[in-house]
Amino acid sequence: MNQLKPEKLHIQWGDETSLYTPAIGRKYTLTHSDATGDLYLHIGRAFAVERLSKMRDEVLAEWKTVKQTLILFVYVYVGNANISQEASQQRKKMFEKELPLALEAIRYGDRQFFQTYPSLDFSPILVHFTSEYPHLNITESYGSPYMYK
C-alpha cells in the first residue's frame, strides 16, 4: 500500500459545504493523475461527475443513515459486459490494493470534519464494487475511518 503524501492531495469544496456541514448528504469524489501521482478530493453535497474519466477509476463515497447508524458508503466501478470478466477481476484487485490509500485521503482531507464529529471515526465503511458480473458485484466491509488516520 502506498502511503498518503499530504502535499499531493488537493481538496476542493463544493457549494454549501463547509468543514462542519452535517454528515448526511456529504459526498466525496476522489480522482488522481497517473502522470503526477496527485490526488484530487472534492467534498460536497453532490458527486463531482465532471471529474469522472473514461477509465472510471475514481472512488466515490457518501454518508448515509441506515437504522440510525451513519455509514460511509464507498462505490468503485469494476466493469460491465463491455469489459471481460478477467479484466473486471483485475480492476477489482487494483481497487482492493489502492482503497486503503483512497480512504486515507478521504479521512485526511476531511480531518477537521472528523475532529468536529469524532464518533464518525468509528462508523462502518462499506465498499460496493459495481459490476454486471454477479460474483464481482459485491459489498465488503473496510473497517472504520479511524483505521485510515
C-alpha positions as CSV (number, residue, x, y, z in Angstrom):
1,M,0.0,0.0,0.0
2,N,1.2,3.5,-0.8
3,Q,1.3,6.0,2.0
4,L,-0.5,9.3,1.6
5,K,1.7,12.3,0.8
6,P,-0.4,15.3,2.0
7,E,1.4,17.6,-0.4
8,K,0.0,15.5,-3.3
9,L,-3.6,15.8,-2.0
10,H,-5.7,18.7,-3.5
11,I,-9.0,19.5,-1.9
12,Q,-11.9,21.3,-3.4
13,W,-15.1,22.3,-1.6
14,G,-18.5,22.2,-3.3
15,D,-21.2,24.8,-2.8
16,E,-23.0,24.7,0.5
17,T,-20.3,22.5,2.0
18,S,-18.0,23.5,4.9
19,L,-15.7,21.9,7.4
20,Y,-18.7,21.5,9.7
21,T,-21.6,20.6,7.4
22,P,-23.6,17.7,8.8
23,A,-22.6,14.3,7.6
24,I,-25.8,13.2,5.9
25,G,-25.6,14.1,2.3
26,R,-21.8,14.7,2.4
27,K,-20.2,13.2,-0.7
28,Y,-16.6,12.6,-1.7
29,T,-15.2,12.3,-5.2
30,L,-11.6,11.1,-5.3
31,T,-9.7,11.2,-8.6
32,H,-6.0,11.1,-9.4
33,S,-3.4,11.9,-12.0
34,D,-1.3,8.9,-13.3
35,A,1.3,11.4,-14.6
36,T,1.9,13.2,-11.3
37,G,0.5,10.9,-8.6
38,D,-1.6,13.8,-7.3
39,L,-4.9,13.0,-5.7
40,Y,-7.9,15.3,-6.1
41,L,-10.6,15.2,-3.5
42,H,-13.9,17.0,-4.0
43,I,-16.1,17.3,-0.9
44,G,-19.7,18.5,-1.5
45,R,-23.4,17.8,-1.4
46,A,-23.2,16.1,-4.8
47,F,-20.6,13.9,-6.6
48,A,-18.3,15.9,-8.9
49,V,-19.4,14.0,-12.0
50,E,-17.5,16.4,-14.3
51,R,-14.3,14.8,-12.8
52,L,-15.2,11.3,-13.8
53,S,-12.9,9.9,-16.6
54,K,-13.5,7.3,-19.3
55,M,-11.3,4.9,-17.2
56,R,-13.8,5.1,-14.3
57,D,-11.0,4.7,-11.7
58,E,-12.4,7.2,-9.3
59,V,-13.6,6.5,-5.8
60,L,-17.0,7.9,-4.7
61,A,-18.2,7.9,-1.1
62,E,-21.1,9.3,0.8
63,W,-22.5,9.3,4.3
64,K,-25.9,7.6,4.7
65,T,-28.0,6.7,7.7
66,V,-29.1,3.0,8.0
67,K,-31.2,2.1,11.0
68,Q,-30.0,5.2,12.9
69,T,-26.3,4.4,12.2
70,L,-24.2,6.6,10.0
71,I,-22.3,4.6,7.4
72,L,-19.7,5.7,4.9
73,F,-20.7,4.0,1.7
74,V,-17.9,3.8,-1.0
75,Y,-18.5,3.0,-4.6
76,V,-16.0,1.8,-7.2
77,Y,-16.7,0.8,-10.8
78,V,-15.3,-2.6,-11.6
79,G,-16.9,-3.1,-15.1
80,N,-19.7,-4.2,-17.2
81,A,-20.4,-6.6,-20.1
82,N,-18.1,-4.5,-22.4
83,I,-15.2,-5.5,-20.2
84,S,-14.2,-9.1,-19.9
85,Q,-14.6,-10.9,-16.6
86,E,-10.9,-11.3,-16.3
87,A,-10.3,-7.5,-16.9
88,S,-13.1,-6.8,-14.4
89,Q,-11.4,-9.1,-11.8
90,Q,-8.1,-7.3,-12.4
91,R,-9.8,-3.9,-11.8
92,K,-11.3,-5.2,-8.6
93,K,-7.9,-6.3,-7.4
94,M,-6.4,-2.9,-8.3
95,F,-9.1,-1.2,-6.3
96,E,-8.6,-3.5,-3.4
97,K,-4.9,-2.6,-3.4
98,E,-5.5,1.1,-3.7
99,L,-8.6,1.5,-1.4
100,P,-6.6,2.0,1.8
101,L,-4.8,5.0,0.2
102,A,-8.1,6.3,-1.1
103,L,-9.7,6.0,2.3
104,E,-6.7,7.6,4.0
105,A,-7.0,10.5,1.5
106,I,-10.7,11.0,2.3
107,R,-10.1,10.8,6.1
108,Y,-7.1,13.1,5.9
109,G,-8.7,15.5,3.5
110,D,-11.8,15.9,5.8
111,R,-9.9,15.6,9.1
112,Q,-11.4,18.8,10.5
113,F,-14.9,17.4,10.0
114,F,-13.8,14.2,11.8
115,Q,-12.4,16.3,14.6
116,T,-15.7,18.1,14.9
117,Y,-17.7,14.8,14.9
118,P,-15.2,12.3,16.5
119,S,-17.9,9.5,16.7
120,L,-17.8,9.3,12.9
121,D,-14.3,7.8,13.1
122,F,-16.0,4.6,14.4
123,S,-18.7,4.4,11.7
124,P,-18.6,1.4,9.4
125,I,-17.2,1.7,5.9
126,L,-18.9,-0.4,3.3
127,V,-17.4,-0.6,-0.2
128,H,-19.6,-1.6,-3.1
129,F,-17.8,-3.0,-6.2
130,T,-20.1,-2.2,-9.1
131,S,-20.1,-4.8,-11.9
132,E,-22.6,-6.6,-14.2
133,Y,-20.8,-9.9,-13.2
134,P,-22.7,-11.1,-10.1
135,H,-19.6,-12.5,-8.4
136,L,-17.9,-9.1,-8.6
137,N,-20.9,-7.0,-7.8
138,I,-20.4,-7.2,-4.1
139,T,-20.2,-5.1,-0.9
140,E,-17.4,-5.6,1.5
141,S,-16.6,-4.1,4.9
142,Y,-13.4,-1.9,5.1
143,G,-13.5,-1.2,8.9
144,S,-13.9,2.4,10.1
145,P,-12.3,5.7,9.3
146,Y,-10.1,5.7,12.3
147,M,-8.1,2.9,10.7
148,Y,-7.1,5.3,7.9
149,K,-5.7,8.1,10.1
